[in-house]
Amino acid sequence: MTAIAVLGVGRVGAAVARTALQGGYDVRVAGSGAVEDIALLAEIVIPGARAMSAEAAVEDADMVILAVPLSKYRTVDPGPLAGKVVVDAMNYWAPADGPIAEFEDSRLTSSEIVTRHLHGARLVKTLNHIGYHDLEDHRTPPGTPGRRALGVASDDEPAARAVMDLIDRFGYDPVYSGPLSTGAAFQPGTEIFNGAFAREAFERELGHANGTRLSA
Ligand SMILES: NC(=O)c1ccc[n+]([C@@H]2O[C@H](COP(=O)([O-])OP(=O)(O)OC[C@H]3O[C@@H](n4cnc5c(N)ncnc54)[C@H](OP(=O)(O)O)[C@@H]3O)[C@@H](O)[C@H]2O)c1
């Protein structure tokens, strides 16, 4: 069974962990502090998931999902993540995070900044453009007409392929957009971020976004 570690047991982390359990994954979850801090919460909110320290959760996980506030990304230890496929579900959201200069002033996507800190991790941007409350409600089996699509961006194509399989098992059509930089098309403020699209419409929006960026 594929083991998934979810770092961050908040709104997104809990929904992702439950979705992963429904997808047949072995799920371990970790917060920022001691295991005891989240053990009861995990038992009630994510039955079936195992609460662990972040280091233990990551150690033999096949894939790691980052669901911590972006303002806290530097508190995630890059060491244990080296060589791991890591899903970056985080967004820069100034009203919640407060203004952060490195994200405000950058032409890079938030994931391109995060990947510099998590050097060695095989970072894949996805799951950032679906609300935590929709993740369990919008999932449908493969082949369902109008199945919702989610974008997947990574500089590491094999890692992206592995995550695309996860997205499919989560109940969504995965669409590979290209390198991490192309994740700009589904960051906050974009059409894709603000909407919900099936594959064909998603690919059209992706084309518009990348076309605009290339000609800017
Ligand atoms: N809300 C949405 O619908 C949505 C959708 C897609 C993506 N996102 C993005 O997903 C991320 C999480 O959002 P959220 O709404 O789930 O936030 P949240 O409810 O505040 O949960 C974040 C959790 O991360 C934990 N945490 C902080 N630092 C950590 C660390 N180093 N290791 C492990 N856990 C840590 C926090 O626990 P402590 O109390 O222990 O610090 C908190 O429980 C954000 O970047 C957000 O932009 C949100």
PDBQT file of the ligand as one rigid body, heavy atoms in Angstrom, charges set to zero:
ROOT
HETATM    1  N1  LIG A 301      -8.314  26.621   2.869  1.00  0.00    +0.000 N 
HETATM    2  C1  LIG A 301      -8.400  26.098   1.646  1.00  0.00    +0.000 C 
HETATM    3  O1  LIG A 301      -9.493  25.795   1.120  1.00  0.00    +0.000 OA
HETATM    4  C2  LIG A 301      -7.130  25.847   0.880  1.00  0.00    +0.000 A 
HETATM    5  C3  LIG A 301      -7.215  25.163  -0.340  1.00  0.00    +0.000 A 
HETATM    6  C4  LIG A 301      -6.057  24.825  -1.010  1.00  0.00    +0.000 A 
HETATM    7  C5  LIG A 301      -4.828  25.186  -0.465  1.00  0.00    +0.000 A 
HETATM    8  N2  LIG A 301      -4.772  25.878   0.705  1.00  0.00    +0.000 N 
HETATM    9  C6  LIG A 301      -3.435  26.164   1.252  1.00  0.00    +0.000 C 
HETATM   10  O2  LIG A 301      -3.107  25.056   2.097  1.00  0.00    +0.000 OA
HETATM   11  C7  LIG A 301      -2.310  25.502   3.206  1.00  0.00    +0.000 C 
HETATM   12  C8  LIG A 301      -3.004  25.084   4.504  1.00  0.00    +0.000 C 
HETATM   13  O3  LIG A 301      -4.251  25.748   4.585  1.00  0.00    +0.000 OA
HETATM   14  P1  LIG A 301      -5.292  25.408   5.735  1.00  0.00    +0.000 P 
HETATM   15  O4  LIG A 301      -6.498  26.197   5.411  1.00  0.00    +0.000 OA
HETATM   16  O5  LIG A 301      -5.412  23.949   5.907  1.00  0.00    +0.000 OA
HETATM   17  O6  LIG A 301      -4.531  26.026   7.005  1.00  0.00    +0.000 OA
HETATM   18  P2  LIG A 301      -4.821  25.705   8.551  1.00  0.00    +0.000 P 
HETATM   19  O7  LIG A 301      -6.224  25.248   8.721  1.00  0.00    +0.000 OA
HETATM   20  O8  LIG A 301      -4.312  26.882   9.292  1.00  0.00    +0.000 OA
HETATM   21  O9  LIG A 301      -3.890  24.444   8.846  1.00  0.00    +0.000 OA
HETATM   22  C9  LIG A 301      -2.516  24.472   8.736  1.00  0.00    +0.000 C 
HETATM   23  C10 LIG A 301      -1.932  23.497   9.727  1.00  0.00    +0.000 C 
HETATM   24  O10 LIG A 301      -0.528  23.395   9.514  1.00  0.00    +0.000 OA
HETATM   25  C11 LIG A 301       0.081  23.140  10.763  1.00  0.00    +0.000 C 
HETATM   26  N3  LIG A 301       1.516  23.430  10.679  1.00  0.00    +0.000 N 
HETATM   27  C12 LIG A 301       2.166  24.621  10.712  1.00  0.00    +0.000 A 
HETATM   28  N4  LIG A 301       3.490  24.435  10.550  1.00  0.00    +0.000 NA
HETATM   29  C13 LIG A 301       3.699  23.093  10.425  1.00  0.00    +0.000 A 
HETATM   30  C14 LIG A 301       4.835  22.271  10.238  1.00  0.00    +0.000 A 
HETATM   31  N5  LIG A 301       6.064  22.793  10.114  1.00  0.00    +0.000 N 
HETATM   32  N6  LIG A 301       4.659  20.919  10.148  1.00  0.00    +0.000 NA
HETATM   33  C15 LIG A 301       3.428  20.363  10.246  1.00  0.00    +0.000 A 
HETATM   34  N7  LIG A 301       2.290  21.101  10.431  1.00  0.00    +0.000 NA
HETATM   35  C16 LIG A 301       2.426  22.448  10.513  1.00  0.00    +0.000 A 
HETATM   36  C17 LIG A 301      -0.709  23.998  11.728  1.00  0.00    +0.000 C 
HETATM   37  O11 LIG A 301      -0.638  23.431  12.993  1.00  0.00    +0.000 OA
HETATM   38  P3  LIG A 301      -0.014  24.164  14.271  1.00  0.00    +0.000 P 
HETATM   39  O12 LIG A 301      -1.171  24.740  14.993  1.00  0.00    +0.000 OA
HETATM   40  O13 LIG A 301       0.641  23.034  14.975  1.00  0.00    +0.000 OA
HETATM   41  O14 LIG A 301       0.953  25.214  13.799  1.00  0.00    +0.000 OA
HETATM   42  C18 LIG A 301      -2.131  23.913  11.174  1.00  0.00    +0.000 C 
HETATM   43  O15 LIG A 301      -2.899  22.911  11.812  1.00  0.00    +0.000 OA
HETATM   44  C19 LIG A 301      -2.158  27.001   3.048  1.00  0.00    +0.000 C 
HETATM   45  O16 LIG A 301      -0.948  27.293   2.409  1.00  0.00    +0.000 OA
HETATM   46  C20 LIG A 301      -3.335  27.382   2.149  1.00  0.00    +0.000 C 
HETATM   47  O17 LIG A 301      -3.068  28.537   1.389  1.00  0.00    +0.000 OA
HETATM   48  C21 LIG A 301      -5.882  26.209   1.391  1.00  0.00    +0.000 A 
ENDROOT
TORSDOF 0
